[in-house]
């Protein structure tokens, strides 16, 4: 998946796609396009729903998500460029870059693009609520039960995580035969390795809660009354020896086809291993894990691939999808939105020999670019829960299989302003899309997203919107079966039409 800049530029200039050699998963084929007279037929929406279900099953951790999207982009002719190399010789083309294995930016730069044309950006987050192994995950056995020390990421380990089949996976840092440390993905799918058992109601008050997440939400990963097999001398020399259960070290090493002593460090997580499904009497729903917010990310990447790439390459446009880590905990990391990956990509393109041949003042060119830029901050929003209809604001009750939902908040939790709202409404009309609206009631608290942060960092007009879902922050959630494809359609329309539409907005 990862290639040198020179190779990337040659491949893009030739209009060809280079093959992947470092990806740990086979690259997914592009979503099939319906052969019916209308592209946006039932077959189109079914195909995207099916691919999304497979994607989230094959990509249980953020590292798998980035790997999956990288492979998909390369199949579509995008070439990888490393942040650690010079971008001076970048030319018009289709590219993507990765930071930390957990953030990704994909973009198409047209041959006639200038800073005054701005950038059309869709930003989303690909971190999801999960459970992370502690730096030392060893715990004493309890009457033969093997336990695992874990920490909640963004509010997990509550009762919705109990009695679920939990797999383990993530990224290993492995020392190869040459002594280099390289990343390697691992995933126990389809085998769950952990369960957090509830206490039966027969025990009375202790079964009611509240529960202590440190002492009562501990995953059970095995049971044995026998003495464990003694570690070998080589295992004792392993960097992680003594920091994690020996049985787990051996299990992960076997999954990765490496020796325990080869593993330098890891970032492993527990997650719901059950595959998503289409449900409802007419299969109008998708029930799946990790919807927030891989569903908007999935739609954004697919839209950049599906939109007329040849037209964008020959145009004066700059189209970018940025997918970020750590939104659920405030985004204040190098791989989060506050780490500046979006700004870095744009600055390096502006500074390149092709797009700045006369060495204009780069800072002035950056300011000019952002003044003409539109950003869609794409994050899931709330579907109406029919069992709690009274907690929703009247006239702001999104329903499934209808369309993308605009997020509004007068107190700055969302970045949408009246001009942005008018622009999106016009884009939706041009593209034949239906929009929905969500604002929280005065007696409830609003959530947050990346929109206000990226708006503050760049000064670009930002609009918060997204695909609506039920059961936000649960271990499994629900979207409409059509909603995934409707998101792809809307985002593709944005890339096609935003610039010419925004040109009619004078000094706004």
TAVENGI-V594959 format. One record per backbone hydrogen bond with DSSP energy under -1.0 kcal/mol. NH is the residue of the N-H (numbers start at 1). CO is the residue of the C=O. If there is no record, write none. Layout:
BEGIN
NH_CO + NH_CO
END
This chain:
BEGIN
8_4 + 9_5 + 10_6 + 11_7 + 12_8 + 13_9 + 14_10 + 15_12 + 16_11 + 41_39 + 45_41 + 46_42 + 47_43 + 48_44 + 49_45 + 50_46 + 51_47 + 52_48 + 53_49 + 54_50 + 55_51 + 56_52 + 57_53 + 58_54 + 59_55 + 65_61 + 66_62 + 67_63 + 68_64 + 69_65 + 70_66 + 71_67 + 72_68 + 73_69 + 74_70 + 75_71 + 76_72 + 77_74 + 78_73 + 79_94 + 81_96 + 85_82 + 90_87 + 93_109 + 95_107 + 96_79 + 97_105 + 99_103 + 102_99 + 103_99 + 104_323 + 105_97 + 106_321 + 107_95 + 108_319 + 109_93 + 110_317 + 111_313 + 112_315 + 113_110 + 117_114 + 118_115 + 120_318 + 121_374 + 122_320 + 123_376 + 124_322 + 126_324 + 131_270 + 132_151 + 133_268 + 134_149 + 137_243 + 142_145 + 145_142 + 146_222 + 148_219 + 149_137 + 151_132 + 153_130 + 161_158 + 162_159 + 163_196 + 166_194 + 167_271 + 169_269 + 170_186 + 171_267 + 172_184 + 173_265 + 174_182 + 175_262 + 176_180 + 179_176 + 182_174 + 184_172 + 186_170 + 188_168 + 191_188 + 193_166 + 194_166 + 195_220 + 203_200 + 204_201 + 207_204 + 208_205 + 216_212 + 220_195 + 221_146 + 222_146 + 224_144 + 236_232 + 238_235 + 241_238 + 243_240 + 249_245 + 250_246 + 251_247 + 252_248 + 253_249 + 254_250 + 255_251 + 256_252 + 258_253 + 262_259 + 263_260 + 264_173 + 265_173 + 267_171 + 269_169 + 270_131 + 271_167 + 273_165 + 277_287 + 279_285 + 283_280 + 285_279 + 286_479 + 287_277 + 288_477 + 295_291 + 297_293 + 298_294 + 299_295 + 300_296 + 301_297 + 302_298 + 303_299 + 304_300 + 305_301 + 306_302 + 307_303 + 309_307 + 312_308 + 313_309 + 314_310 + 315_312 + 319_108 + 320_120 + 321_106 + 322_122 + 323_104 + 324_124 + 325_335 + 329_326 + 330_327 + 331_326 + 333_331 + 338_331 + 339_336 + 340_337 + 344_340 + 345_341 + 346_342 + 347_343 + 348_344 + 349_345 + 350_346 + 351_347 + 352_349 + 353_88 + 356_352 + 359_356 + 365_361 + 366_362 + 367_363 + 368_364 + 369_365 + 370_366 + 371_367 + 372_369 + 373_370 + 374_119 + 375_461 + 376_121 + 377_463 + 378_123 + 379_465 + 381_467 + 383_469 + 384_398 + 388_385 + 391_388 + 392_389 + 396_393 + 405_466 + 406_436 + 407_464 + 408_438 + 412_409 + 421_417 + 422_418 + 423_419 + 424_420 + 425_421 + 426_422 + 427_423 + 428_424 + 429_425 + 430_426 + 431_427 + 433_428 + 436_404 + 438_406 + 444_441 + 454_450 + 455_451 + 456_452 + 457_453 + 458_454 + 459_455 + 463_375 + 465_377 + 466_405 + 469_381 + 470_478 + 474_471 + 477_288 + 478_470 + 479_286 + 481_284 + 486_482 + 487_483 + 488_484 + 489_485 + 490_486 + 491_487 + 492_488 + 493_489 + 494_490 + 495_491 + 496_492 + 497_493 + 498_494 + 501_497 + 502_498 + 503_499 + 504_501 + 505_502
END
